[in-house]
């Protein structure tokens, strides 16, 4: 299985495309000839990226959408159809994290995170999967290396990404005979706005993980699309992250959790 061939009537829909990994994956898909539909809340940023990609010769459309809004998500297929396009590649990249102990968490913020990180992935996947099957297309869901073990200090985020990784692998088997590639991207720390948005200070961000584990966003996006094209179920960019994930799988859970809790800055505030 591989990425479908680009065509004038098909597109790659990328959520969370206004910055970070989402924007770079949109660029990577455009470099491979795919038109893109860019989805996020920030219309201005999406328009800037669309202008950049259009200048390279591909079709780039903007559909500003609040993915916490279920009605807005439900309207996306008809909005894409109104552009005369069908989705052959879906990239569920939009995501966010809260930080801190659950005991003092803001309920609305926690539910908003789950709405974007979990509900939107299920919603858009379910709505667009028939189109992906029709075009023998490809689905990329962005999880995290946090999917492989619980994450004290970001309990909801780690749980959400564990769901995404499990969901993606199960779906990959369901559509295995239908010509659709399903990939879960599981990056470690990436130099984007994600950590600032999650509430980490610059000092805390630098103390989360050692420098050698941080990955460049362009490299992560390229690894993601390469993995999707090769039909890989799980993509973990970076040797440091691969090693950490492997160690986490074999470490005694109680010892691992205690170590993770001790080092998480949100539990030391």
C-alpha positions in Angstrom: 0.0 0.0 0.0 1.1 3.6 -0.6 -0.1 7.1 -1.0 -2.7 7.4 -3.8 -1.7 9.2 -6.9 -2.5 12.9 -6.8 -5.4 14.1 -9.0 -7.3 17.3 -9.7 -10.4 16.1 -7.9 -8.8 14.5 -4.8 -7.1 16.2 -1.9 -5.2 15.6 1.4 -7.1 17.0 4.3 -4.8 18.0 7.2 -6.1 19.1 10.6 -4.0 21.3 12.8 -2.3 22.7 9.7 -1.7 26.2 10.9 1.7 25.5 12.5 4.1 22.8 13.7 3.9 19.2 12.4 0.6 19.8 10.6 2.0 22.7 8.5 5.1 20.7 7.7 3.1 17.6 6.7 1.0 19.8 4.4 4.2 21.0 2.8 5.5 17.5 2.5 2.3 16.3 0.8 2.3 19.3 -1.5 6.0 18.5 -2.5 4.7 15.1 -3.6 2.1 16.7 -5.8 -1.0 16.4 -3.5 -3.5 19.2 -3.3 -4.4 20.0 0.3 -7.3 21.2 2.4 -6.0 23.0 5.4 -8.1 22.8 8.6 -7.5 24.6 11.9 -9.1 27.5 13.8 -6.6 30.2 12.7 -7.8 31.3 9.2 -5.1 33.9 8.8 -2.3 31.4 9.3 -4.0 28.9 7.0 -4.3 31.5 4.3 -0.6 32.2 4.5 0.3 28.6 4.2 -2.2 28.1 1.4 -0.7 31.0 -0.6 2.8 29.5 -0.1 1.7 26.0 -1.3 -0.4 27.4 -4.2 2.8 29.2 -5.5 4.4 25.7 -5.9 1.6 24.7 -8.3 -0.7 22.6 -6.1 -4.2 23.4 -5.1 -4.5 24.5 -1.5 -7.8 25.2 0.1 -8.6 26.6 3.6 -11.5 25.5 5.8 -11.2 27.2 9.1 -12.8 25.0 11.7 -13.1 24.7 15.4 -12.6 20.9 16.0 -14.0 21.1 19.5 -17.4 21.9 17.8 -19.2 18.7 16.8 -21.4 20.5 14.3 -18.4 22.1 12.7 -16.8 18.7 12.3 -19.9 17.2 10.9 -20.0 19.9 8.2 -16.5 19.3 6.9 -17.4 16.5 4.3 -20.0 18.7 2.7 -17.7 21.7 2.7 -15.0 19.6 1.0 -17.6 18.4 -1.5 -18.6 22.0 -2.2 -15.0 22.6 -3.4 -15.5 19.8 -6.0 -13.0 17.6 -4.1 -12.9 14.2 -2.5 -10.5 13.2 0.3 -8.0 10.6 -0.6 -5.6 11.3 2.2 -6.6 12.2 5.8 -4.2 13.5 8.4 -5.6 13.8 11.9 -2.9 16.0 13.3 -4.8 18.5 15.5 -4.1 18.0 19.2 -3.4 19.8 22.5 -2.4 18.9 26.0 -3.2 20.1 29.5 -0.6 19.8 32.3 -0.7 19.3 36.0 -2.3 16.9 38.4 -5.9 15.7 37.7 -6.8 16.7 41.3 -6.6 20.4 40.4 -7.5 20.2 36.7 -9.9 22.5 35.0 -12.8 20.2 33.9 -13.6 22.2 30.8 -10.0 22.2 29.6 -9.7 18.5 30.1 -12.8 17.8 28.1 -11.7 20.2 25.4 -8.5 18.2 25.1 -10.3 14.9 24.8 -12.7 16.5 22.2 -9.8 17.4 19.9 -7.4 14.6 20.6 -9.9 11.7 20.7 -13.4 12.6 19.5 -12.2 14.6 16.5 -10.0 11.7 15.3 -12.9 9.2 15.6 -15.4 11.7 14.1 -13.3 12.6 11.0 -12.0 9.1 10.4 -15.5 7.7 10.4 -16.8 10.4 8.1 -14.0 10.2 5.6 -13.1 6.5 5.6 -15.6 5.6 2.8 -13.8 8.2 0.6 -10.4 6.8 1.6 -11.6 3.3 0.7 -13.0 4.4 -2.6 -9.7 6.0 -3.6 -7.5 3.4 -2.0 -6.2 6.2 0.1 -4.2 6.8 3.3 -4.9 7.8 6.9 -2.4 9.3 9.2 -3.3 9.8 12.9 -0.8 11.7 15.1 -0.4 10.0 18.4 2.8 10.4 20.6 5.5 8.5 22.2 3.4 9.1 25.3 1.0 6.5 23.9 3.2 3.7 25.1 3.1 4.4 28.9 1.0 6.5 31.3 2.2 10.0 31.8 1.8 11.5 35.2 1.4 15.3 34.9 -0.3 14.9 31.5 -2.6 12.0 32.4 -5.4 12.9 30.0 -3.0 13.6 27.1 -1.1 10.3 27.5 -4.4 8.4 27.7 -5.7 10.2 24.6 -2.7 9.3 22.6 -2.8 5.7 23.8 -6.3 5.6 22.4 -5.2 7.1 19.0 -2.4 4.5 18.7 -4.7 1.6 19.6 -7.5 2.8 17.4 -5.2 3.3 14.4 -3.7 -0.2 14.6 -7.1 -1.8 14.9 -8.4 0.2 12.0 -5.3 -0.7 9.9 -6.3 -4.4 10.2 -10.0 -3.7 9.4 -9.1 -2.0 6.1 -6.0 -4.1 5.3 -7.7 -5.7 2.3 -9.2 -2.5 1.0 -6.0 -0.8 -0.2 -5.9 1.9 2.6 -2.7 2.7 4.5 -3.3 3.6 8.2 -0.3 5.0 10.2 0.0 6.3 13.7 2.8 8.8 14.1 4.3 8.7 17.6 6.9 11.4 18.0 8.8 12.4 21.1 9.5 16.1 21.8 9.4 18.2 18.7 10.5 21.9 18.5 7.1 23.5 17.9 4.6 25.7 19.7 3.0 22.7 21.3 4.8 22.9 24.6 4.2 26.6 25.1 0.5 26.1 24.3 0.4 23.3 26.8 1.6 25.7 29.5 5.3 24.8 29.8 7.7 27.7 30.5 11.0 27.9 28.5 12.9 26.6 31.5 10.5 23.7 32.0 10.5 22.8 28.3 14.3 22.5 28.3 14.1 20.3 31.4 11.5 17.9 30.1 13.9 15.7 28.2 17.5 15.8 27.2 18.5 17.8 24.1 19.4 14.7 22.0 15.8 13.5 22.1 14.3 16.7 20.6 13.5 16.2 16.9 13.3 18.8 14.1 9.7 19.3 12.9 10.7 19.0 9.2 12.3 15.6 9.9 9.3 14.4 11.8 6.9 15.4 9.0 9.0 13.7 6.4 9.3 10.5 8.5 5.5 10.6 8.9 4.7 10.8 5.2 7.4 8.4 4.3 5.9 5.9 6.8 2.4 6.5 5.4 3.6 5.9 1.9 5.4 2.6 2.9 2.3 1.4 4.8 3.9 1.3 8.2 1.4 1.1 11.1 3.6 2.9 13.6 6.2 5.6 13.0 8.5 6.7 15.8 10.9 9.3 14.6 14.4 9.6 16.2 16.7 7.1 17.7 16.4 8.6 21.1 12.7 8.3 21.2 12.8 4.8 19.8 15.2 3.8 22.7 13.0 5.5 25.3 9.9 3.8 24.0 11.7 0.4 24.0 13.0 1.0 27.6 9.5 2.0 28.8 8.0 -1.2 27.5 10.3 -3.4 29.6 10.8 -1.3 32.8 8.7 -2.3 35.8 5.6 -0.1 35.6 5.7 1.2 39.2 9.4 2.2 38.9 8.7 3.8 35.5 5.7 5.8 36.7 7.6 7.1 39.8 10.5 8.2 37.6 8.2 10.0 35.2 6.3 11.7 38.0 9.5 12.9 39.6 10.8 14.5 36.4 7.6 16.1 35.2 7.8 19.8 35.8 4.0 20.2 36.1 4.1 18.0 39.2 6.9 20.1 40.8 5.2 23.5 40.5 
